[in-house]
């Protein structure tokens, strides 16, 4: 999985468990693609401090995933529902296809 997609999924699932400051820095650098220097200047901290906070946040998010496996479960469920949808289309079972589409949209 692409690194950005992985980081975004981890943040979607576990981001609320970070402190407000960590969320602010992580969102700005990782999700909004600001440079470390821009964020450091805006927050009045060093570029190295921003870098360390991003590394620390990634580590925290990865630890949550290692314990809870929510992203892994989400991806597995999505893959299974996609298979159900493909089979329903193949067999011409419209109701199952409609339901699987609704589930995929919710995920």
C-alpha positions, -999 to +999 in steps of 0.1 A: +000+000+000+013+035-008+028+052+022+005+083+020-026+061+018-014+040+048-007+072+068-041+086+059-059+054+069-040+052+102-048+088+109-085+083+100-088+054+125-066+066+153-059+103+148-083+113+176-060+095+200-032+119+194-029+152+213-043+183+197-008+196+189+002+163+174-030+163+152-023+199+141+013+191+130+005+158+115-025+171+095-005+201+082+026+181+072+012+148+061-023+155+049-020+191+037+016+186+024+032+217+040+070+216+043+086+210+077+101+244+075+067+261+069+052+243+099+082+250+121+081+287+113+044+289+119+045+271+152+078+287+164+096+254+168+126+239+149+124+220+117+139+190+135+112+193+162+085+190+135+103+161+119+105+143+153+069+149+160+058+134+127+080+103+133+066+100+168+030+103+156+036+077+129+051+054+155+021+059+178-004+053+150+014+022+140+014+009+176-024+013+178-028-006+146-005-034+158-027-038+188-062-032+174-059-041+137-088-018+127-072-007+094-064-043+085-100-054+093-114-025+073-093-034+043-103-071+045-140-063+048-138-039+019-121-065-003-147-092+007-176-068-001-160-060-035-159-097-042-196-101-033-204-071-055-185-087-085-202-120-080-236-104-078-229-085-110-217-117-127-248-137-116-272-109-122-284-106-086-293-070-085-304-068-048-271-082-035-253-059-059-272-029-045-266-039-009-229-045-015-227-010-032-243+006-001-218-012+022-189-001+000-201+035+001-204+034+039-168+021+042 
